[in-house]
Amino acid sequence: MAHKFEIYKDRKGEFRVRFKYNSEIMFSSEGYASKSSAKNAIASVQKNAPGAETEDNS
């Protein structure tokens, strides 16, 4: 698989989500207190991002 979401625990014990494409981290999330909140974040991105526009502020 070329891309995937990963849930991991950071040093503070919070759950974070990162998105990897070809083993490169493309983005990571804020920390969540529970794994279920991290899973909800993934579901939200999967549901709401397919049609996301790109905003160039340069």
C-alpha positions in Angstrom: 0.0 0.0 0.0 1.4 3.3 -1.0 -0.5 5.4 1.5 -1.9 4.9 5.0 -3.0 6.5 8.3 -1.1 5.5 11.4 -2.2 6.0 15.0 0.6 6.2 17.5 1.3 7.4 21.1 3.6 10.4 21.6 5.9 11.0 24.5 3.1 12.6 26.5 0.9 9.5 26.1 -1.5 11.2 23.7 -2.7 9.5 20.5 -1.7 11.1 17.2 -2.5 10.4 13.6 -0.1 10.7 10.8 -0.6 10.1 7.1 2.2 8.4 5.2 2.6 8.2 1.4 5.4 5.9 0.2 6.8 5.8 3.8 7.1 9.6 3.9 5.1 11.5 6.6 2.8 13.9 4.8 1.0 15.3 7.9 0.3 14.5 11.5 -2.4 15.6 13.8 -2.8 17.2 17.2 -2.7 14.9 20.2 -5.9 13.2 21.4 -6.7 11.8 24.8 -8.2 8.6 23.4 -7.6 6.3 20.5 -11.3 6.5 19.5 -10.8 10.3 19.1 -7.9 9.7 16.8 -10.0 7.2 14.8 -12.7 9.8 14.5 -10.2 12.3 13.1 -9.2 9.8 10.4 -12.9 9.2 9.6 -13.4 12.9 9.3 -10.5 13.4 6.9 -11.7 10.5 4.8 -15.2 11.8 4.6 -14.6 15.5 4.2 -11.3 15.9 2.3 -11.9 14.3 -1.1 -13.1 17.6 -2.6 -10.9 19.9 -0.6 -9.7 22.9 -2.4 -6.1 24.1 -2.4 -5.5 27.6 -1.1 -2.2 29.2 -2.1 -1.3 32.2 0.2 2.1 32.9 -1.3 
